[in-house]
């Protein structure tokens, strides 16, 4: 039982978590403040023995080791002026994971309430995107961005064309939770399917290809899961999903050209291999970044060039010979737009190995526990993390505050479910 003195903090913590997606729409500073408050609350109420309990968990240990490595990497690359802020404050993410696990499992936070309100927030964002798609301005007056023959939608985020990342992660986690909550096919499960189709449709109309690929891969994994666990729902879902895709692909010729035909063409070019030419020397803006990142990595394979230094070292003419001529003048960016190339170029093979070991171990642990518990929420939510690692897929920076806050918040909720299933007697 929760003592009366913790009821008020509980309500505050629930409120902070509920408004986190809203803060991410409008203010990085506010989002950082919310995360700091969550960590402070956990430090106040988390007893020493429970605190040590979390720090004995292998996944937390690996993340702490990774943070220590980042500090070491900063010192090794000190002359390159890497980001001290990203280095030191990465520790907030393992602390956030511990905090959310504590709130949910020990303070018995109302997870269903949080996910319900997140679902409402995502619903409003999706409705706003459809409004912007048809009216060419959204509910607060933001206009879409003309991009060739199509309009790119930013919704509440204006000209920052990354809102689909937020919809994707928070929306799919909400879907995973409520799908698992209602085991039988009923009205609630049908509404949940409609919610997922709305997310897919909203991401499609934004014109953002990477997150569209991500959610399509997630849905395919979910379909495979249904085929193995519930064939009746599998047939129904697969048919409706196919119809939804058909409607999307025929609804707007220019958008379909960008999101389907050009995507297929680019995907075909990605897998092309010419023995007489560097694999990364492709006619692609993103591959220009990948090639630069790989060449930076080759200069210091062990430790990379340091966090947030890609933007400093990308403008080197010696890299041009391994970049397609069309993109040599546009090879620079703030980051390489790919998880693998960003990690390798900025923190080297050692940092890359620690992260890969962390995620492989996490997937192994989640799947092993799912086989034991048959907890659908655990396995379906794990798909969110799995699709993040699709090779060569352009993405926002893994270490950028906005992307990192979303990713580690989602991971924290998945981890809190995992730890509760793993050690139920501890709570």
Steps between C-alpha positions, in 0.01 A plus 500: 500500500610857432504728803284813496808722496595357158161552337568865415847433352342216302252739341779746421717227343209373290436856382867553409504178295168579333615841376846379390394446132343848498821654632695322225278670242584850614807521724816296550573700814162415652548132409842497665351665808227234521759222481711672767194526727422131450855406596487730806169347613645150472809610698275632776271199531717211384640321802867409501442125472268541201742741339776241532261235367473683168875563483563127527299435184722407198333738253544796736859399567579494125347847455707637789810340345409669172473837677842448659634413156356827362695692766815308411432564130462872573843507663659301216352740242540815710696682227207445260272700732223238536177585679547506878125547547407184308774309675422588862122518477452166326481363856147642523374222275593201718371707794175564309462125435550429871257781594217386274550136605480613863188709444313225316608197701542635853278808516240317286452788260183474291659389171165459328411863578831622359459298179137609463598868507799435272254340259282812512804722439605290199141508373495882513839515321374268224176696454705819480723346231198401289364853545834642384509252210164616364495869604875578461514641852458328834293584809754760619570641153816312405534446126643190328837516327507471121740224397500444126155381396386421856444682826690384810300533821638611835169546682547662840879500447482744208795473262673235713407197291540233768158467661452152352780373726299600807177352359679180410660430838234617743209385284632149442580456871140598583376253238720222643369556851130506415526210255643290783243622752206361299583138408171430321377662182252764617408865453810620690735293285331624182540861615866427569548371143334816368743701715799320342362554147454870582866521607614329179285733288618812686866409456437434130351845435792674676719385210761372747631178347725368777230484765254364243742213429546452874129470579441274198775268625345511848162408353650210302660366819164537673331311216754217536427499874126474427558216251677305775261579784151579367423399141144642502616848597798459264272454197278794597793731574696405188201567273422839659868599501527418127188705426634795700829491308311480171292806587809695610700413190220604264380810687772740385709429191788733590517378858489138385781575257714623789396246763476188284654513151806709586538305824505169313747642247731628774477171689600312185801728450607449863550126452685541171862394530771585250837329551674788323355774721466584869162377630431836669568701183136513395285771347339586832523796734487270803769272361726805466464543877552127557816504291641799690416340834666175400813684387512692831466165677792354301725781626440397861327162503546439871349819646356706213525878493285578806134579563349772281814536284371365170394855405857616566689240296257430214623790282819332385573491126697177539169323559366594155658214306273253685185711459277517193595818302142630522519525880860601567406861568221391738681234699482689829224498758456527875510119524519201260124424516556134587544323833787273389706765323445761771613267779799364308626841384454683831578243772677224306484123500520472880198723554316324220567157654374607844174631350450196278565264792246699703226472239568138403493404867178700549328329206620161620372563853165635380442207266611243759262648757217516245539126434463442872217745577324536162463869579390654169576855610866410553555340160293743291656807661843345436425526127517880541864470600580230246392704196722787615800302377400457136831539309560809281173662611542880538424611854543791734805505721501229768664745743293811423299595808158491332546158337675357805225612739239324287702182452603454864154588634350224285777262604436585866135395476593176325771433759264567790267228370795265447636549853156447654455173312855390575486559877134528604579419864717810529195720472 
